[in-house]
Amino acid sequence: MRKVTKWLLKLGIGVVVLVFWLSMVVNPVVFNYAAAAVDAMAVQAVNCGIADVVNADTYGSLTDIRRDNNGAITSINADAVTMNLLSTQVSARAQSYLNAKSNEGVPVPLGTFSGIPFLVGQGVPVKLQLKLIGAINCNFDSEFKTAGINQTEHKITLRSYATVDVILPFYTKRTNVAIEMLFSDSIIVGQVPEFLLTHTMS
């Protein structure tokens, strides 16, 4: 009976040590590795979403530049409605791509699970499960500013956000992905108007 008790005590201590090792040493290393892979997946998903919905005429549909009879710019207006529609389309496509990738999981080399720095990234891949939480949110920011004599710079930036759960041994940890991409950077030649109409989409 005493032998059984000692064996159970040793087993209990071993389990506690194992859980502690996984929680304090292994899981943080594995999570950081997986989070970097998730970031790359999210960037790829947004890029694919943009490629699916953007074409050569897109910029022209986003910006309304008006000139007088002398060719001077009288107003520059970023079309908020069109930008919101485009961001919704990009979000939907990016969501589809990231969902597909999440279902495949993220490969983490076996050596990474040791928690030993020089073994990180080594060995056969072991797939961790991912769970996309909610939808990818994309929105455009439009900025106008003077770029030189008779020149206006117009920047459109796409900002995307996603939340993904990485399922680790014994627990799940959440990572928030924030992506900022320069969508377009154009120089508009013409006399700069006194007022520029700018919009921030949300």
C-alpha positions, 0 to 999 in steps of 0.5 A, spaced: 500 500 500 505 504 501 509 503 495 502 505 491 502 511 495 509 513 493 508 511 486 502 516 486 505 521 489 511 521 485 506 521 479 502 527 482 509 531 483 511 529 475 505 531 473 505 538 476 512 539 474 510 537 467 504 542 467 509 548 470 514 546 465 509 547 459 506 553 462 512 557 464 517 555 459 514 551 453 508 554 451 510 561 451 516 559 446 511 555 442 506 561 442 511 566 440 513 562 434 505 560 432 503 568 433 509 570 428 506 565 423 499 567 424 501 574 423 504 572 416 497 568 415 493 574 416 498 579 412 497 574 406 490 573 407 489 581 407 493 581 400 489 576 397 483 580 399 486 586 396 488 582 389 481 579 389 477 586 389 482 591 386 483 593 379 486 599 375 480 603 376 479 602 383 483 609 385 479 613 380 473 610 383 475 612 390 477 619 389 473 625 386 478 631 383 474 637 381 478 642 377 476 649 374 476 651 367 483 653 368 485 646 370 486 648 377 484 643 383 477 646 386 476 640 391 479 633 392 474 628 395 475 621 398 469 617 397 467 614 403 461 610 401 465 607 396 471 606 401 466 603 406 464 598 400 471 596 398 473 595 405 467 590 406 469 586 400 476 586 402 474 584 409 470 578 406 475 575 402 480 576 407 476 572 412 475 567 407 482 566 406 484 566 413 478 561 415 481 556 410 488 557 413 486 557 420 482 550 419 489 547 416 492 549 423 499 552 424 506 548 423 510 548 429 517 544 429 517 539 434 524 542 437 520 548 439 516 544 444 522 543 448 523 550 450 530 550 449 532 556 444 537 552 440 532 547 438 527 552 436 525 551 429 528 544 428 525 538 427 518 535 424 512 540 424 507 539 429 500 542 427 497 547 432 489 548 432 487 555 430 480 558 431 479 565 428 475 569 433 469 574 430 471 577 423 477 581 420 475 588 420 478 592 415 478 600 414 481 605 410 484 612 412 485 617 407 490 623 408 491 629 403 497 634 404 501 639 400 507 635 397 510 641 393 509 647 389 502 645 385 502 638 388 498 634 393 499 628 396 494 623 397 495 617 401 490 611 402 492 606 408 488 600 409 488 598 416 486 591 418 484 587 425 483 580 426 483 576 433 486 568 433 486 563 438 492 559 438 490 552 442 496 550 446 498 544 450 493 545 456 490 552 455 489 557 449 492 563 448 489 569 444 493 573 439 491 580 436 493 581 429 494 589 427 496 590 419 497 597 416 498 597 409 499 603 404 494 602 399 496 608 394 500 614 394 499 619 389 501 625 387 496 630 384 498 635 380 495 642 380 494 648 384 492 646 391 485 648 393 484 652 400 480 646 403 481 639 402 475 634 403 478 628 407 475 622 410 476 617 415 472 610 414 470 606 420 
